[in-house]
C-alpha cells in the first residue's frame, strides 16, 4: 500500500499563500519608505509622486496590454513597434494631413485594434509561434513607421498642437495627472474582463492548456484573436498618449517601452493571483518598477542602471512566475494515474503548448 504524501502544515501553507499573493505590494511600500528616508526632501513629495504617475502611465498601459495576451499564453512582441507607429501616425494625421485631433486619435486607436486582430490571425490561423509572428509583424510596423516619417521627426509648425490634444497628457484632475486615470480605467476594464466575464475565464483556460480548452468546447483561435485585438487597442491608446507627451513624431521611440512592459506584466503574474497574469498584479508590478527607477535615479545612478534594473527584474519576474505556477500545480490534489491532463497540466504534448498550433 502506497503511503500517502505528507500534508503541508496549514499555517505554513497560509503564510506561503499570503507571501506569494501580497509580498510584492509590501515590498513596494517598503521600497518607497526606504527611498523616502534616504531622500526626505525630494522623494516623498507630491511633485515626485505626480511625476512618477505621469512618467509611468505609458509603460503601465503597455504592460496591461501585454497582460491580456499573456493570460491566453501568447506573447505580443510587436507592442513596442506598434506604440512607435501609433504615435507617429497621430502626429502625421494632425500635423501633415490636417485632420482634427479627435478624428486622428480615434482612427489610430481603431487602427491599433485592427493591427492586434491581424497579429492574432497570423498567430492562430497561420499557426506561427507568437514570438516569431509578432516579431515579424513588429518589423513590418517599424518599416511603416520609417515610411511615414521618412526617417526624421515630425515637428509641428509655429502654431503648435491643439491645446486640447496636449491636455490629454498634461492636464490634472483632483490634483493628480490625467494619465493616471487612463491607467486606472484600463486596469479596471481588464480586471472585469479577466475576473468577471466568461471571456476572461476562457483565456485563462486557453493559456493553461489549449487542448483542454478545445475539449470542453472553447473556440481557442477566436478568443486568442480577441486577446490580441484588445492588446492592440490598448497600444493604440498608449500611442495617442505618447504623442500628446512627446509633441513630436520620433520614429525610434517605441522600442524603449517594450522591455518595461513585459517586466511589468510578467512580474505582475507573481502577485495578487500568483501564477496568473492579472490586472491588479500588473499595476502593483508597475508601481514597484516606478518607485525603484525613480529612487535610483534620484540617488544619482549612472545611465546604465535603468536597463540593468529592468533586465534583472525581468529575470526575477520569469523565475518567480515559474515558481508560482509550479506551486499552484503542486497544491492541487493528485488526480491519479488514470486521469487525463487538466487545464493546468504539464503533460500535454508540445504541439499544444500555449504557442503551439491549435487544431
Protein Blocks (a to p, Z undefined) as FASTA:
>chain_A
ZZddddddfklmmmmmmmmmmmmmmmmmmmmmmmmmmmmmlmmpmklmmmmmmmmmmmmm
mmmmmmmmmmnopacfklmmmmmmmmmmmmmmmmmnopafklmmmmmmmmmmmmmmmmmm
mmmmnopafklmmmmmmmmmmmmmmmmnnopacdddfkopafklmmmmmpceehiafklm
mmmmmmmmmmmmmmmgmklmmmmmmmmommlmmmnopafklmmmmmmmmmmmmmmmmmmm
mmmmnopacfklmmmmmmmmmmmmmmmmmgojgoiacfklmmmmmmmmmmmmmmmmmnop
afklmmmmmmmmmmmmmmmmmmmmmmmmmmpccebjkbccdfkbckbcfklgmkbccZZ
